[in-house]
Amino acid sequence: MDNEYAVLQSFDHAPNQDGSLSFLVIGDWGRNGAYNQSQVAFQMGVVGEQLDIDFVISTGDNFYDNGLKGIDDSSFHHSFTKIYTAPSLQKQWYNVLGNHDYRGDVEAQLSPVLSNLDNRWFCSRSYIVNAEFVEFFFVDTTPFVDKYFTQPEDHVYDWRGIRPRNHYISNLLKDLDMSLKQSNAKWKIVVGHHTIRSAGHHGDTEELVNHLLPILEANNIDLYMNGHDHCLQHISSLNSEIQFLTSGGGSKSWGGDVSWWKPEEMKFYYDGQGFMSVHVIETELNIAFYDVFGNVLHKWNTSKQLHSTL
C-alpha cells in the first residue's frame, strides 16, 4: 500500500460551452483569516465573479503552521469554509499539499470526510484534471526536498505513504512523464507547491530543478504554477517556453525578501499578498496577478494556432 498515491488518477472537468476555462490560483493561505487572508479572499470573490470562474487551484500550505491535526480540526472551518464565502468561490477547489501540510495529519486533508464537510474541497497527492483542451498535472513536491528528511529541526513530518521515499519519487516522475507524453491537450499546466525558479526567500528548489524540470521541458509544458515563496512572481525561461508562476501570497507575505534575477527572464515580482487568475481558450491563454486591494499588478498572454502545422 505504501506507494498507492504515486499512480496519477485523472478527473474530468468539462470546459464551458463557449470553449473557455477560467480559474483563480492561491497559495500559502490558511491562517484563520489573519495576515490579510480574509481581505485576499474578498478580492478573490470579486474577481471570481467578474471572470465567472470554474474552479480554484491551491498551490499548497493550506493550513498553518502544522497542517490539520485530524479530520475534526476546526482550522478547516476557520481557515477555509468561513473565509472563502463569496458566491463565486463556491466552486471546486483543487488542492495540493505543501510542506506545512505535511507537518500535520496528511491523511486528514486527503480524506473524503472533508469533502463531505465542504463539497468544494478536493485534495490528493498527485493527480490530473482533464479539461479537454487544457490538462492540469498536480505534483506532490514535498517528498522531493532532502532537508525535510535529513534536517527536520523540531518539525515532525507525516511520511505515511511516502516511504520508501526513492521508490515513491521515481514512481511519481515515471507516471508524470508517461501522463504528459500521452496528453493530447493543447495546453499543459503543472501545479506543485515548491518553486522551480524563484527570486524569493526560498529561491530555486534544487531537487525539482534536477529531477522534475527535465521532464517538464522534455514534454513542452506551458506553465508551472507553485506557491512556497510568499509572493507573486512570473519568471520566463531562456531555455524553454515554460512560464514559472508563483502564487504564494494568500496570507502572510515576506516584504523585501527578493534576490537578483536575470532581467530578461524576470517578468514580474511582488513581495505582497494577492492571487492570480487564468483565462484560457484553445488558441489563447491569459494570466493576471492581483494585490490585496484587487488591483491588477501584471498581465501576460500567449497564443497558439488552432491546428498545429506539420
DOKE-99077 format. One record per residue (C-alpha): residue number from 0; x, y, z. Coordinates in nm, 2 decimals, padded with zeros to 4 digits. Layout:
<pts>
pt seq:NUM&px:X&py:Y&pz:Z .
...
</pts>
This chain:
<pts>
pt seq:0&px:00.00&py:00.00&pz:00.00 .
pt seq:1&px:00.30&py:00.23&pz:00.06 .
pt seq:2&px:00.31&py:00.39&pz:-00.29 .
pt seq:3&px:-00.06&py:00.38&pz:-00.39 .
pt seq:4&px:-00.06&py:00.76&pz:-00.43 .
pt seq:5&px:00.22&py:00.76&pz:-00.69 .
pt seq:6&px:-00.03&py:00.65&pz:-00.96 .
pt seq:7&px:-00.19&py:00.96&pz:-01.12 .
pt seq:8&px:-00.56&py:00.94&pz:-01.11 .
pt seq:9&px:-00.74&py:01.16&pz:-01.37 .
pt seq:10&px:-01.06&py:01.36&pz:-01.31 .
pt seq:11&px:-01.26&py:01.53&pz:-01.58 .
pt seq:12&px:-01.37&py:01.90&pz:-01.56 .
pt seq:13&px:-01.56&py:02.00&pz:-01.86 .
pt seq:14&px:-01.49&py:02.34&pz:-02.01 .
pt seq:15&px:-01.76&py:02.59&pz:-02.07 .
pt seq:16&px:-01.99&py:02.57&pz:-02.37 .
pt seq:17&px:-01.81&py:02.86&pz:-02.53 .
pt seq:18&px:-01.48&py:02.66&pz:-02.51 .
pt seq:19&px:-01.33&py:02.87&pz:-02.23 .
pt seq:20&px:-01.20&py:02.79&pz:-01.88 .
pt seq:21&px:-01.13&py:03.05&pz:-01.60 .
pt seq:22&px:-00.98&py:02.99&pz:-01.26 .
pt seq:23&px:-00.80&py:03.15&pz:-00.97 .
pt seq:24&px:-00.47&py:03.04&pz:-00.81 .
pt seq:25&px:-00.40&py:03.09&pz:-00.45 .
pt seq:26&px:-00.12&py:02.96&pz:-00.22 .
pt seq:27&px:00.01&py:02.96&pz:00.13 .
pt seq:28&px:-00.31&py:03.08&pz:00.29 .
pt seq:29&px:-00.47&py:02.90&pz:00.59 .
pt seq:30&px:-00.43&py:03.13&pz:00.89 .
pt seq:31&px:-00.78&py:03.17&pz:01.03 .
pt seq:32&px:-00.83&py:03.49&pz:00.83 .
pt seq:33&px:-00.51&py:03.66&pz:00.97 .
pt seq:34&px:-00.24&py:03.83&pz:00.78 .
pt seq:35&px:-00.50&py:03.97&pz:00.53 .
pt seq:36&px:-00.62&py:03.62&pz:00.44 .
pt seq:37&px:-00.98&py:03.75&pz:00.47 .
pt seq:38&px:-00.90&py:04.05&pz:00.26 .
pt seq:39&px:-00.74&py:03.84&pz:-00.02 .
pt seq:40&px:-01.04&py:03.61&pz:00.00 .
pt seq:41&px:-01.28&py:03.91&pz:-00.05 .
pt seq:42&px:-01.09&py:04.03&pz:-00.36 .
pt seq:43&px:-01.09&py:03.67&pz:-00.50 .
pt seq:44&px:-01.46&py:03.67&pz:-00.47 .
pt seq:45&px:-01.49&py:04.00&pz:-00.67 .
pt seq:46&px:-01.25&py:03.88&pz:-00.94 .
pt seq:47&px:-01.41&py:03.54&pz:-00.94 .
pt seq:48&px:-01.74&py:03.69&pz:-01.02 .
pt seq:49&px:-01.61&py:03.92&pz:-01.29 .
pt seq:50&px:-01.44&py:03.62&pz:-01.46 .
pt seq:51&px:-01.72&py:03.37&pz:-01.38 .
pt seq:52&px:-01.45&py:03.12&pz:-01.27 .
pt seq:53&px:-01.49&py:02.75&pz:-01.30 .
pt seq:54&px:-01.27&py:02.65&pz:-01.01 .
pt seq:55&px:-00.99&py:02.75&pz:-00.77 .
pt seq:56&px:-00.64&py:02.59&pz:-00.76 .
pt seq:57&px:-00.45&py:02.60&pz:-00.43 .
pt seq:58&px:-00.07&py:02.56&pz:-00.46 .
pt seq:59&px:-00.04&py:02.42&pz:-00.10 .
pt seq:60&px:00.04&py:02.52&pz:00.26 .
pt seq:61&px:-00.33&py:02.51&pz:00.31 .
pt seq:62&px:-00.32&py:02.52&pz:00.69 .
pt seq:63&px:-00.06&py:02.68&pz:00.91 .
pt seq:64&px:00.16&py:02.62&pz:01.09 .
pt seq:65&px:00.13&py:02.25&pz:01.11 .
pt seq:66&px:-00.14&py:02.13&pz:00.87 .
pt seq:67&px:-00.45&py:01.97&pz:01.02 .
pt seq:68&px:-00.45&py:01.77&pz:01.35 .
pt seq:69&px:-00.72&py:01.54&pz:01.21 .
pt seq:70&px:-01.05&py:01.53&pz:01.02 .
pt seq:71&px:-01.22&py:01.72&pz:01.30 .
pt seq:72&px:-00.97&py:02.00&pz:01.32 .
pt seq:73&px:-01.17&py:02.33&pz:01.34 .
pt seq:74&px:-00.90&py:02.50&pz:01.13 .
pt seq:75&px:-01.07&py:02.35&pz:00.82 .
pt seq:76&px:-01.38&py:02.56&pz:00.90 .
pt seq:77&px:-01.20&py:02.87&pz:01.03 .
pt seq:78&px:-00.93&py:02.89&pz:00.76 .
pt seq:79&px:-01.13&py:02.76&pz:00.46 .
pt seq:80&px:-01.51&py:02.73&pz:00.48 .
pt seq:81&px:-01.56&py:03.05&pz:00.68 .
pt seq:82&px:-01.31&py:03.26&pz:00.48 .
pt seq:83&px:-01.39&py:03.19&pz:00.12 .
pt seq:84&px:-01.76&py:03.27&pz:00.14 .
pt seq:85&px:-01.82&py:03.47&pz:-00.18 .
pt seq:86&px:-02.07&py:03.31&pz:-00.42 .
pt seq:87&px:-01.82&py:03.30&pz:-00.70 .
pt seq:88&px:-01.58&py:03.09&pz:-00.48 .
pt seq:89&px:-01.84&py:02.82&pz:-00.42 .
pt seq:90&px:-01.68&py:02.61&pz:-00.69 .
pt seq:91&px:-01.44&py:02.31&pz:-00.69 .
pt seq:92&px:-01.11&py:02.37&pz:-00.52 .
pt seq:93&px:-00.82&py:02.16&pz:-00.64 .
pt seq:94&px:-00.55&py:02.14&pz:-00.38 .
pt seq:95&px:-00.20&py:02.01&pz:-00.34 .
pt seq:96&px:-00.01&py:01.96&pz:-00.02 .
pt seq:97&px:00.27&py:02.19&pz:00.10 .
pt seq:98&px:00.55&py:02.13&pz:00.35 .
pt seq:99&px:00.34&py:02.28&pz:00.63 .
pt seq:100&px:00.06&py:02.04&pz:00.55 .
pt seq:101&px:00.30&py:01.75&pz:00.59 .
pt seq:102&px:00.37&py:01.86&pz:00.95 .
pt seq:103&px:00.01&py:01.76&pz:01.04 .
pt seq:104&px:-00.21&py:01.47&pz:00.97 .
pt seq:105&px:-00.18&py:01.44&pz:00.59 .
pt seq:106&px:-00.44&py:01.17&pz:00.57 .
pt seq:107&px:-00.69&py:01.43&pz:00.71 .
pt seq:108&px:-00.66&py:01.66&pz:00.41 .
pt seq:109&px:-00.69&py:01.37&pz:00.17 .
pt seq:110&px:-00.99&py:01.23&pz:00.35 .
pt seq:111&px:-01.34&py:01.24&pz:00.18 .
pt seq:112&px:-01.47&py:01.34&pz:00.52 .
pt seq:113&px:-01.35&py:01.70&pz:00.45 .
pt seq:114&px:-01.53&py:01.69&pz:00.11 .
pt seq:115&px:-01.85&py:01.59&pz:00.30 .
pt seq:116&px:-01.80&py:01.89&pz:00.53 .
pt seq:117&px:-01.74&py:02.13&pz:00.24 .
pt seq:118&px:-01.81&py:01.98&pz:-00.10 .
pt seq:119&px:-01.57&py:02.23&pz:-00.27 .
pt seq:120&px:-01.27&py:02.06&pz:-00.12 .
pt seq:121&px:-01.06&py:01.81&pz:-00.32 .
pt seq:122&px:-00.71&py:01.72&pz:-00.22 .
pt seq:123&px:-00.48&py:01.44&pz:-00.34 .
pt seq:124&px:-00.11&py:01.40&pz:-00.35 .
pt seq:125&px:-00.06&py:01.39&pz:-00.73 .
pt seq:126&px:-00.34&py:01.37&pz:-00.99 .
pt seq:127&px:-00.46&py:01.50&pz:-01.32 .
pt seq:128&px:-00.76&py:01.73&pz:-01.41 .
pt seq:129&px:-00.86&py:01.69&pz:-01.77 .
pt seq:130&px:-01.05&py:01.98&pz:-01.91 .
pt seq:131&px:-01.02&py:01.86&pz:-02.27 .
pt seq:132&px:-00.81&py:02.13&pz:-02.44 .
pt seq:133&px:-00.62&py:02.20&pz:-02.12 .
pt seq:134&px:-00.48&py:01.94&pz:-01.88 .
pt seq:135&px:-00.36&py:02.00&pz:-01.53 .
pt seq:136&px:-00.09&py:01.78&pz:-01.36 .
pt seq:137&px:-00.08&py:01.82&pz:-00.98 .
pt seq:138&px:00.25&py:01.71&pz:-00.83 .
pt seq:139&px:00.33&py:01.63&pz:-00.47 .
pt seq:140&px:00.66&py:01.81&pz:-00.44 .
pt seq:141&px:00.74&py:01.80&pz:-00.06 .
pt seq:142&px:00.88&py:01.45&pz:-00.06 .
pt seq:143&px:01.15&py:01.57&pz:-00.32 .
pt seq:144&px:01.31&py:01.81&pz:-00.07 .
pt seq:145&px:01.60&py:01.64&pz:00.11 .
pt seq:146&px:01.62&py:01.88&pz:00.41 .
pt seq:147&px:01.27&py:01.77&pz:00.54 .
pt seq:148&px:01.42&py:01.42&pz:00.59 .
pt seq:149&px:01.78&py:01.50&pz:00.68 .
pt seq:150&px:01.73&py:01.82&pz:00.88 .
pt seq:151&px:01.37&py:01.83&pz:01.01 .
pt seq:152&px:01.48&py:02.05&pz:01.30 .
pt seq:153&px:01.19&py:02.04&pz:01.56 .
pt seq:154&px:00.93&py:01.96&pz:01.29 .
pt seq:155&px:00.76&py:01.62&pz:01.27 .
pt seq:156&px:00.65&py:01.52&pz:00.92 .
pt seq:157&px:00.39&py:01.27&pz:00.83 .
pt seq:158&px:00.56&py:01.05&pz:00.58 .
pt seq:159&px:00.29&py:00.77&pz:00.58 .
pt seq:160&px:00.25&py:00.65&pz:00.22 .
pt seq:161&px:00.58&py:00.81&pz:00.11 .
pt seq:162&px:00.84&py:00.55&pz:00.22 .
pt seq:163&px:01.04&py:00.41&pz:00.07 .
pt seq:164&px:01.10&py:00.76&pz:-00.05 .
pt seq:165&px:01.32&py:00.69&pz:-00.35 .
pt seq:166&px:01.06&py:00.45&pz:-00.48 .
pt seq:167&px:00.78&py:00.70&pz:-00.43 .
pt seq:168&px:00.97&py:00.97&pz:-00.62 .
pt seq:169&px:01.08&py:00.75&pz:-00.91 .
pt seq:170&px:00.72&py:00.62&pz:-00.95 .
pt seq:171&px:00.58&py:00.97&pz:-00.95 .
pt seq:172&px:00.83&py:01.10&pz:-01.20 .
pt seq:173&px:00.77&py:00.80&pz:-01.43 .
pt seq:174&px:00.39&py:00.83&pz:-01.41 .
pt seq:175&px:00.41&py:01.21&pz:-01.47 .
pt seq:176&px:00.63&py:01.16&pz:-01.77 .
pt seq:177&px:00.40&py:00.90&pz:-01.91 .
pt seq:178&px:00.09&py:01.11&pz:-01.85 .
pt seq:179&px:00.24&py:01.41&pz:-02.01 .
pt seq:180&px:00.36&py:01.21&pz:-02.31 .
pt seq:181&px:00.01&py:01.07&pz:-02.35 .
pt seq:182&px:-00.17&py:01.40&pz:-02.32 .
pt seq:183&px:-00.33&py:01.54&pz:-02.63 .
pt seq:184&px:-00.42&py:01.87&pz:-02.46 .
pt seq:185&px:-00.34&py:02.20&pz:-02.63 .
pt seq:186&px:-00.22&py:02.34&pz:-02.30 .
pt seq:187&px:-00.03&py:02.15&pz:-02.03 .
pt seq:188&px:-00.02&py:02.31&pz:-01.69 .
pt seq:189&px:00.18&py:02.16&pz:-01.40 .
pt seq:190&px:00.10&py:02.26&pz:-01.04 .
pt seq:191&px:00.32&py:02.20&pz:-00.73 .
pt seq:192&px:00.39&py:02.36&pz:-00.40 .
pt seq:193&px:00.76&py:02.42&pz:-00.43 .
pt seq:194&px:00.93&py:02.66&pz:-00.65 .
pt seq:195&px:01.14&py:02.56&pz:-00.95 .
pt seq:196&px:01.25&py:02.91&pz:-01.04 .
pt seq:197&px:01.22&py:03.19&pz:-00.79 .
pt seq:198&px:01.38&py:03.51&pz:-00.68 .
pt seq:199&px:01.20&py:03.49&pz:-00.34 .
pt seq:200&px:01.31&py:03.38&pz:00.00 .
pt seq:201&px:01.34&py:03.00&pz:-00.08 .
pt seq:202&px:01.48&py:03.05&pz:-00.43 .
pt seq:203&px:01.51&py:02.76&pz:-00.67 .
pt seq:204&px:01.43&py:02.41&pz:-00.53 .
pt seq:205&px:01.74&py:02.23&pz:-00.65 .
pt seq:206&px:01.57&py:01.88&pz:-00.62 .
pt seq:207&px:01.30&py:01.99&pz:-00.86 .
pt seq:208&px:01.54&py:02.16&pz:-01.09 .
pt seq:209&px:01.74&py:01.84&pz:-01.11 .
pt seq:210&px:01.46&py:01.58&pz:-01.12 .
pt seq:211&px:01.13&py:01.74&pz:-01.23 .
pt seq:212&px:01.23&py:02.03&pz:-01.46 .
pt seq:213&px:01.39&py:01.80&pz:-01.73 .
pt seq:214&px:01.06&py:01.61&pz:-01.76 .
pt seq:215&px:00.86&py:01.93&pz:-01.79 .
pt seq:216&px:01.10&py:02.06&pz:-02.06 .
pt seq:217&px:01.10&py:01.74&pz:-02.25 .
pt seq:218&px:00.72&py:01.74&pz:-02.26 .
pt seq:219&px:00.68&py:02.11&pz:-02.36 .
pt seq:220&px:00.46&py:02.21&pz:-02.08 .
pt seq:221&px:00.33&py:02.57&pz:-02.08 .
pt seq:222&px:00.30&py:02.68&pz:-01.72 .
pt seq:223&px:00.45&py:02.56&pz:-01.39 .
pt seq:224&px:00.24&py:02.71&pz:-01.10 .
pt seq:225&px:00.36&py:02.70&pz:-00.74 .
pt seq:226&px:00.35&py:02.86&pz:-00.40 .
pt seq:227&px:00.60&py:02.82&pz:-00.12 .
pt seq:228&px:00.76&py:03.17&pz:-00.16 .
pt seq:229&px:00.51&py:03.41&pz:-00.01 .
pt seq:230&px:00.50&py:03.64&pz:-00.31 .
pt seq:231&px:00.37&py:03.68&pz:-00.66 .
pt seq:232&px:00.61&py:03.64&pz:-00.95 .
pt seq:233&px:00.64&py:03.55&pz:-01.32 .
pt seq:234&px:00.97&py:03.41&pz:-01.45 .
pt seq:235&px:01.02&py:03.30&pz:-01.81 .
pt seq:236&px:01.30&py:03.08&pz:-01.94 .
pt seq:237&px:01.56&py:03.13&pz:-02.20 .
pt seq:238&px:01.59&py:02.75&pz:-02.24 .
pt seq:239&px:01.22&py:02.67&pz:-02.30 .
pt seq:240&px:00.87&py:02.81&pz:-02.34 .
pt seq:241&px:00.78&py:02.73&pz:-01.98 .
pt seq:242&px:00.65&py:03.02&pz:-01.77 .
pt seq:243&px:00.72&py:02.98&pz:-01.39 .
pt seq:244&px:00.43&py:03.14&pz:-01.19 .
pt seq:245&px:00.44&py:03.18&pz:-00.82 .
pt seq:246&px:00.11&py:03.25&pz:-00.64 .
pt seq:247&px:00.20&py:03.22&pz:-00.27 .
pt seq:248&px:00.05&py:03.54&pz:-00.14 .
pt seq:249&px:-00.27&py:03.40&pz:00.02 .
pt seq:250&px:-00.19&py:03.55&pz:00.36 .
pt seq:251&px:00.15&py:03.62&pz:00.53 .
pt seq:252&px:00.40&py:03.77&pz:00.28 .
pt seq:253&px:00.77&py:03.85&pz:00.31 .
pt seq:254&px:00.83&py:04.21&pz:00.22 .
pt seq:255&px:01.16&py:04.30&pz:00.07 .
pt seq:256&px:01.28&py:03.94&pz:00.06 .
pt seq:257&px:01.39&py:03.92&pz:-00.30 .
pt seq:258&px:01.72&py:03.82&pz:-00.48 .
pt seq:259&px:01.85&py:03.94&pz:-00.81 .
pt seq:260&px:01.73&py:03.76&pz:-01.12 .
pt seq:261&px:01.82&py:03.79&pz:-01.49 .
pt seq:262&px:01.61&py:04.08&pz:-01.61 .
pt seq:263&px:01.54&py:03.91&pz:-01.94 .
pt seq:264&px:01.37&py:03.63&pz:-01.75 .
pt seq:265&px:01.21&py:03.82&pz:-01.46 .
pt seq:266&px:00.87&py:03.94&pz:-01.59 .
pt seq:267&px:00.72&py:04.04&pz:-01.26 .
pt seq:268&px:00.78&py:04.02&pz:-00.88 .
pt seq:269&px:00.56&py:04.15&pz:-00.60 .
pt seq:270&px:00.65&py:04.10&pz:-00.23 .
pt seq:271&px:00.30&py:04.14&pz:-00.10 .
pt seq:272&px:-00.03&py:03.95&pz:-00.07 .
pt seq:273&px:-00.25&py:03.86&pz:-00.36 .
pt seq:274&px:-00.35&py:03.59&pz:-00.61 .
pt seq:275&px:-00.36&py:03.50&pz:-00.98 .
pt seq:276&px:-00.62&py:03.44&pz:-01.24 .
pt seq:277&px:-00.61&py:03.24&pz:-01.56 .
pt seq:278&px:-00.84&py:03.25&pz:-01.86 .
pt seq:279&px:-00.78&py:03.00&pz:-02.14 .
pt seq:280&px:-00.94&py:02.91&pz:-02.47 .
pt seq:281&px:-00.79&py:02.67&pz:-02.72 .
pt seq:282&px:-00.59&py:02.94&pz:-02.90 .
pt seq:283&px:-00.51&py:03.18&pz:-02.62 .
pt seq:284&px:-00.41&py:03.19&pz:-02.25 .
pt seq:285&px:-00.42&py:03.50&pz:-02.03 .
pt seq:286&px:-00.29&py:03.54&pz:-01.68 .
pt seq:287&px:-00.32&py:03.83&pz:-01.43 .
pt seq:288&px:-00.19&py:03.89&pz:-01.08 .
pt seq:289&px:-00.39&py:04.09&pz:-00.83 .
pt seq:290&px:-00.30&py:04.25&pz:-00.49 .
pt seq:291&px:-00.49&py:04.26&pz:-00.17 .
pt seq:292&px:-00.69&py:04.56&pz:-00.30 .
pt seq:293&px:-00.79&py:04.39&pz:-00.62 .
pt seq:294&px:-00.55&py:04.60&pz:-00.84 .
pt seq:295&px:-00.41&py:04.42&pz:-01.14 .
pt seq:296&px:-00.03&py:04.42&pz:-01.10 .
pt seq:297&px:00.07&py:04.22&pz:-01.40 .
pt seq:298&px:-00.08&py:04.07&pz:-01.71 .
pt seq:299&px:00.06&py:03.83&pz:-01.97 .
pt seq:300&px:-00.08&py:03.63&pz:-02.26 .
pt seq:301&px:00.02&py:03.39&pz:-02.52 .
pt seq:302&px:-00.15&py:03.23&pz:-02.82 .
pt seq:303&px:-00.13&py:02.90&pz:-03.02 .
pt seq:304&px:-00.26&py:02.81&pz:-03.36 .
pt seq:305&px:-00.58&py:02.62&pz:-03.36 .
pt seq:306&px:-00.43&py:02.34&pz:-03.55 .
pt seq:307&px:-00.06&py:02.26&pz:-03.54 .
pt seq:308&px:00.12&py:02.28&pz:-03.87 .
pt seq:309&px:00.32&py:01.97&pz:-03.96 .
</pts>
